[in-house]
């Protein structure tokens, strides 16, 4: 990765046009071919960028640009769309290239996996008479965290999150739609389990007939007494 801090102006031309006036900015040229322009604010989001595949060409400024203080012109062109990101460099303050090596990818901290393991071991938290069928029951679009049976033998699909939000309810809804097409499983009910469930997610789940289970991680580990609450 090449990291450049420069006094520069930036223009984007293509499907849309945008202009960043002269200021000090961080420019990242990544090994995947992307180019990102950052300010010292705005969190992780760049002010402007070009996604790969793209090429970067360095040009000599013409006389007018030289007279205005431009020392280099970088033309970043997208290979498929032809969009252009034009950077006019007035001063290079930092120009460093760092080899980052192969990235192993995001590794989750294991809390959701721990919750899944604990709930599988304490399946009665779903309600008296529930039994575990398996963890990570595979569907055509991915695994549902737990497949269980209720006291009457009906299938129950459980999706587990640390923080229960609308996306998790939507995910479980998709699993249930597929699982209820399987005559060996149908009818399948759903339980949305999380340490914290947002009010909007709870409302959506209940509207779709999905039960919500609030998990007390410490209690399940035996750190504190107190059962999880089933709503």
C-alpha positions in Angstrom: 0.0 0.0 0.0 1.2 3.5 -0.9 0.3 6.2 1.6 0.6 9.8 0.4 -0.2 13.0 2.3 -0.4 15.9 -0.1 -1.8 19.4 -0.7 -4.1 18.6 -3.5 -7.4 19.3 -5.3 -9.5 16.4 -6.6 -12.0 16.2 -9.5 -14.1 13.2 -10.4 -15.6 13.0 -13.9 -17.9 10.3 -15.2 -21.4 9.2 -14.3 -21.3 12.0 -11.8 -19.0 15.0 -11.3 -17.5 16.2 -8.0 -14.8 18.7 -6.9 -12.7 18.9 -3.8 -10.8 22.2 -3.5 -7.2 22.5 -2.5 -6.5 21.1 0.9 -4.2 18.7 2.8 -5.4 15.1 2.4 -4.4 11.4 2.7 -4.3 9.4 -0.5 -4.3 5.6 -0.3 -3.2 3.6 -3.4 -4.0 0.0 -2.5 -2.6 -3.3 -3.9 -6.1 -4.2 -5.2 -5.9 -1.2 -7.5 -8.2 1.1 -5.7 -7.4 4.7 -4.9 -9.0 6.5 -1.9 -8.9 10.1 -0.9 -9.4 10.8 2.9 -9.7 13.9 5.1 -8.8 14.0 8.8 -12.4 13.3 9.7 -15.5 11.5 8.5 -14.5 8.2 10.1 -13.7 5.4 7.6 -15.5 6.9 4.6 -13.3 8.5 1.9 -14.1 11.9 0.4 -13.7 10.4 -3.1 -12.4 7.1 -4.5 -11.9 5.0 -7.6 -12.7 1.3 -7.3 -10.6 -1.3 -9.2 -9.8 -2.1 -11.9 -8.2 1.2 -12.6 -4.9 2.6 -13.8 -2.9 5.5 -12.4 -0.9 7.8 -14.7 1.4 10.7 -13.6 1.4 13.7 -15.9 3.5 16.8 -16.1 1.3 19.9 -15.5 1.0 22.4 -18.3 2.2 26.0 -17.9 -1.1 27.3 -16.5 -1.2 24.6 -13.8 2.5 25.2 -13.0 1.8 28.8 -12.5 -1.0 28.0 -10.0 1.3 25.8 -8.0 0.6 22.3 -9.3 3.6 20.0 -9.3 2.1 16.7 -10.5 -1.1 15.6 -12.0 -2.4 12.1 -11.3 -5.0 10.7 -13.6 -6.8 7.6 -12.2 -9.0 6.0 -14.9 -11.5 3.2 -14.3 -10.8 0.4 -16.8 -14.5 -0.5 -17.4 -16.5 2.7 -17.1 -13.9 5.3 -18.2 -14.6 7.4 -15.2 -11.6 9.6 -14.2 -10.3 10.8 -10.8 -8.0 13.7 -11.4 -5.6 14.7 -8.5 -3.6 17.9 -8.8 -0.7 17.7 -6.4 0.7 21.0 -5.1 3.0 19.6 -2.4 3.9 16.0 -1.3 4.4 15.9 2.4 4.6 12.1 2.9 5.0 9.4 0.3 5.6 5.9 1.8 5.0 2.4 0.5 4.3 -0.3 3.0 4.0 -4.0 2.3 1.1 -5.3 4.3 1.3 -9.0 3.2 -1.6 -11.4 3.0 -4.5 -10.5 5.1 -6.2 -13.3 7.0 -9.6 -11.6 7.0 -11.9 -10.7 9.7 -12.0 -13.1 12.7 -15.0 -12.8 14.9 -14.4 -12.6 18.6 -16.4 -15.8 19.2 -19.2 -14.4 21.3 -21.9 -15.5 18.9 -20.3 -18.9 18.6 -20.1 -19.1 22.4 -23.8 -18.2 22.6 -24.7 -20.8 20.1 -22.8 -23.5 22.0 -24.2 -22.5 25.4 -27.8 -22.4 24.1 -27.4 -25.8 22.5 -26.3 -27.1 25.9 -29.1 -25.3 27.6 -31.8 -25.8 25.0 -34.5 -25.8 27.7 -34.1 -22.0 27.6 -36.3 -22.2 24.5 -39.0 -23.6 26.8 -39.7 -26.8 28.8 -39.6 -29.9 26.6 -37.5 -28.5 23.8 -34.8 -30.8 22.4 -31.7 -30.1 20.3 -31.6 -31.6 16.8 -28.3 -30.0 15.6 -26.2 -26.8 15.5 -25.5 -25.2 12.1 -28.4 -26.7 10.2 -27.6 -26.0 6.5 -30.1 -24.4 4.2 -29.6 -23.4 0.6 -28.6 -19.9 1.6 -26.5 -20.7 4.7 -26.7 -22.4 8.1 -29.3 -21.5 10.7 -27.6 -21.5 14.1 -29.8 -24.1 15.9 -32.4 -26.6 14.8 -34.6 -27.9 17.7 -37.9 -29.6 18.4 -40.6 -28.3 20.6 -42.6 -30.6 23.1 -45.0 -31.6 20.2 -42.1 -32.5 17.9 -42.4 -29.5 15.6 -39.2 -28.0 14.2 -37.8 -24.8 15.6 -35.2 -22.7 13.9 -33.1 -20.4 16.1 -31.0 -17.5 14.8 -28.5 -16.1 17.4 -27.0 -12.6 17.4 -25.1 -10.6 20.0 -27.2 -7.6 19.1 -30.6 -8.3 17.5 -31.4 -5.9 14.7 -33.8 -5.9 11.8 -31.2 -7.6 9.5 -31.1 -10.6 11.8 -34.9 -10.9 11.7 -34.8 -10.7 7.9 -32.2 -13.4 7.8 -34.2 -15.8 10.0 -37.3 -15.0 7.8 -35.4 -16.2 4.7 -34.3 -19.4 6.5 -37.9 -20.1 7.6 -39.3 -19.6 4.1 -36.9 -22.2 2.8 -37.2 -24.7 5.6 -41.0 -24.6 5.5 -40.8 -25.9 1.9 -39.2 -29.1 3.2 -41.9 -31.6 3.9 -39.6 -33.4 6.4 -39.4 -30.2 8.5 -42.5 -28.2 8.0 -44.1 -26.6 9.9 -41.0 -24.7 11.2 -41.3 -21.9 13.8 -38.6 -19.3 14.5 -36.9 -18.0 17.6 -34.7 -14.8 17.3 -32.2 -15.0 20.2 -29.8 -12.2 21.2 -28.2 -10.5 24.2 -30.0 -7.4 23.2 -32.9 -7.0 20.8 -33.7 -3.6 19.3 -37.4 -2.5 19.6 -37.8 -2.3 15.8 -36.4 -5.8 15.4 -38.7 -7.2 18.2 -41.7 -5.5 16.6 -40.9 -7.0 13.1 -40.2 -10.5 14.6 -43.5 -10.5 16.5 -45.4 -9.3 13.4 -44.0 -12.3 11.5 -44.8 -14.8 14.3 -41.1 -15.2 15.4 -40.5 -15.4 19.1 -37.7 -13.3 20.7 -35.4 -14.7 23.3 -33.1 -12.4 25.3 -29.9 -14.2 26.4 -28.0 -13.5 29.5 -24.5 -14.5 28.5 -23.0 -14.3 32.1 -25.9 -16.4 33.5 -25.5 -19.0 30.8 -21.8 -19.3 31.7 -22.7 -19.6 35.3 -21.2 -16.2 36.3 -24.5 -14.9 37.6 -27.8 -16.5 38.4 -30.9 -15.7 36.4 -32.6 -17.3 33.4 -32.9 -15.9 30.0 -36.2 -14.3 29.2 -38.5 -15.7 26.5 -41.0 -13.2 25.1 
